[in-house]
Amino acid sequence: MPWLTSYVAGMRASIRLQRRLRPDRAREVDALRGVAILMMVLYHLLWDLQGLGSFAIDVYRGFWHYFQLTTASLFTGLVGVSLVLRYQSLAQHGRPTYALFLQRGIQIFSWGIVIGMVTYLFEPAFYVRFGILHLIGFAVIVAWPFLRFYWLNLVLGLGLLALGRLIPMWGLDIAWLDWLGLDATPRPAFDHFPVIPWLGLPLLGIFLGKTLYREGARPFAAATWLDWGPIRLLRLLGQNSLLIYLVHQPILLTVLTLLGLISF
C-alpha cells in the first residue's frame, strides 16, 4: 500500500534529528520555540518530582500554574506564526497547496495519538485524549482558510479565548465533546488542550505572523544576536521541538528513577 509507506516515511521524517541549523528558517521563531521547549522540560521535571516523588511543589496553582499556561501559549501561538511563514515561503515558489499543510497536521496529530496510547497503558484513568499535539495537528489542518485573512484571525482568536471562559458558566456537560471544549467538567487527563479555547492561540499567532512578516518582510533578518552561541542552541532545540517533546519524559523519568528521586 503506497499510501501507508508514504505515511510511515513522513512520520519518521517528522522526528528526524536536525543536527545543523537550517538557514531557510526564521531564526527568531526557532529561538522562541527553543525557549518554550526548555520551559516545558522544566515544568515536567517539577511535575514528575511532585507526582512521583512526593516533593512539595504545587504545579497546579500559583506561579507554576501560570508558568505552564505561558509555556503552552508560546507553543501554540508560534504554530500560527510558523504557518504564515510556511505559506509565504510556498507562495514565493509557486501556488501553496493545502496537501502539504494537511500532511503535516496529520503527522503531528498522529504523534498525539501515540502519546494517548502510551499514557493509556501507563494510567488509563488519566490518558491523553486530546493533548497539545492533538491540538497543534488539528490547528495545522483547519487553519488553511484563515491564512488568507488578517483581522478575522484576531477576532476569532479572542472570541475563542472568551468562549473558553464562558462555557464553564453555562454548565454544559457533553463528555464526548470534551476535546472540543464543550464539557464544563472534563475528565482528568495528563494533558488536555481542547479546541475551545486553545485554537484561539494559533489564530492569534496567524494574526501576529501576518503583522510582523507582512508581504514577506523579515524584520529580524539583520539581528546579529540571533547567531550568538546560546541563541544558536535555542534555535537548534526549536528545530527539533517535536522530537524533544516525544522523548523528554522517558528520559526524565529514567534519570530521576536512577537518582532515587521518584518511584512508580
N, C-alpha and C positions, 0 to 999 in steps of 0.2 A: 504494500500500500504506500504509494509515493507520498501522500499527504502526511501519513504517520512518520515516515522517515524524515520529512521536512520539519515536522513539528518537533520531533526529538532533537534534531540538529539545532533548531532555533532555541530550544530550551537550554541546551548545553552551551551554545554561543552566548546566551544572555548572562551567564555567570562565569564566562572565561576570564581568568585573571589578567588584568591590564597592568603590565609591568612598567610601561613608559607613558609619559604624559602625551596626550594627543593634541596636536596644535590646532585641530579643527573645532575644538570645543571652547565654550565660553569659560575662561579661567575663573572668573568671579563666581559663577554658578557652581562649578565643581568645588571651589573652596568652601562656599557656604554649605554645600551638601556634605562636605567632609566635616565641618563643624557639627552638623546635625548627627552624623554618624558617631562622633565622639560623645556627644550628649546622650545619644541612645544607649551606647555601651555603658556609660557611667550610670545611667538610671537603672538599667537592667542588672548591673552589678549590685547596686543597692537593693533592688527588688529581690534578687537571689539571697542576699545576706539576711534580709528581713523575713522572707517567706520560708527559706530552707535552713537558715542558720540562727533564727530567733534573735537577731540583732534588733535593738530598739531604734528602728529607723521608720518613721512614718512616711511612707512613699505615696500615700493616698490623700493626704491633706497638706495644707500649708505650702511651704516653699517647693518641696519636691513634686507636689501635685502640679503646680504651675510650671515647674521645670519640664515635666513630661508633656504638658499641653503645648508649651513653646516648641519643644523638640518635634512633636508631631505636626504642628502648624508649619514649621520651617520645611519639613519634608514635603508635606502635601502642597504647600504654596509653591515650592520650587518645581513641582510637577507641571504646573501651569506655565511657568516661565520657560521651562525646557520644551514644552510643546510648541510654544510660539517660535523659539529658536529653531526647532526642527522643521516646522512648517516653512519658515523663511528660507532655510537652507535648501529645502527641496524645491521651493519656488524659484530659487536662483538657478537651479539646474534642470528646470522643466516643471511640468504641472505636478503639484503634490497629489499623491494618491492616498485614499483612505486605507487601502490594504496594508500599508506599512504601519500606520497607527493601530489598526486592528490587530495585526500580528504582534506588535509589542505589548499591547494591552492584554492579549490572551496569554502571552508568556508570563507576565507579572501576575495575572490572576491565577494562572496555573500553579505558580510557586506558592501563592496564598493557599490553594487547595492542599498542596503538600504539607504546609505548615499546619493546616487544620487536621489532616490525618495523623501527623506525628503527635500533636498535642492531644488528640483523642485517645491515642494509645497510652499517653502519659497520664492523663487525667480527664476521663470522659465528661465529667460534670462541668469542666471549665474550658473545653476545647475551643479553638478559634474558629468561629463560624463565618465571621466577616471582619477580618482584621485589616491592618493598614495596607497589606499587599493586595487584598481583595479590592479595597477602596481605590488604590492607585491604578490597578489594572482596569477597574470599572471606569475611572475618570479618563484614562487614556482612550478607552473605546468610545465613550459618549461625548468627549469634548470636541470632536472634529467639527461639527457645525458651528460651535461657538468661536472657533479660531478666526472666523470672518468678521466678528463683531468686536466692538470696543466697550462702549458704555453698558451694553447689555450684561457683560460679564460682571461688572461692578454691582449692578442692580440685583442680578440673580445670586451672586455670591453673598452679598449682605442679606438678601432675603432668606437664603437657606440657613445662614447663621442665626437669624432672628427666629425662623421657624423652629430651629432646634431648641430654642428657649421656650417656645410656646407649647410645643407638643406635650411635654410633661404636665403642663397646667390643664390640658384638655382631658387627661386621664385615659388616653387611648390604650387599648390592651389587645393588640393584634400580634401575638407571639411570632407567627410565621413571617411577619414583615419587620422583625426587629433589625434585619440587615438594611432596610430602607429607613429606619428610624421612627417607625410608627408604633412602637411599643414603649410606653412610658416607663415600664419597669422591665427592661430586657434581662434575660437570663445571664448569670455571671459568666465571664469568659476571661481568659488570659489577655485577650486583645480584642477590642471591639470598636470599630470606626464606621458607624452607619452612614449611609449616603446623606441623610439629613442629620446633622448639619455639615458633615465633613466635606462633601463635594463643593461646598462654598469656598473652601481654601484654594483648590486648583483653579476655580473660576476667577477668584481674585488674583491668583498668580498669572493667569492669562491676561487680565487687565494690566497688571504691573509689567508683564513682559512686553505688551504692546505699547506701554508708555515709555519704558526705558529703551527698547530696541525698535522704535518706530522707523519703518521703512529700511530695516536692516542696519540701523546705526549700531555702533559698538562703543558706548561711552567709556568703557574701561580698557579699551584696546591698548592704550599707551601707559597703563598703570604698571610701573616697574616693580612695585612692591608685591605684585602677584607672582613674581618669579623669585621671591625671597624663599630661602630654604624651607622653613616651617610651612609657608603657604603652599609651596610645591607639594609637600607631604599631604596637606589637606586636600589639594586638588586630586592627588592620586587616590586618596581614600574616597573622594566623591565619585571618581570614575568607576570604582569597584563597590559602590554602595549596596547593590543587590546581593552580591556575593558575601559581603561582610554581614549583611542582615541575616542571611541564612546560616552562617557558620559561627557567629559570635557567641550565641547562647551555649551551644555544645562545648565550645572552648572554655567559656567562663565557668560552666558547671563542672567540667573536668578539673580545671585548675583549683577551684575553690574546694572541691572534694578532696583532692590530693593534699591540700594545705590543712584539711581538717576543719574548715570553717563552716561547711554545710554538710548535711546528710539527708538521704532520701528515706 
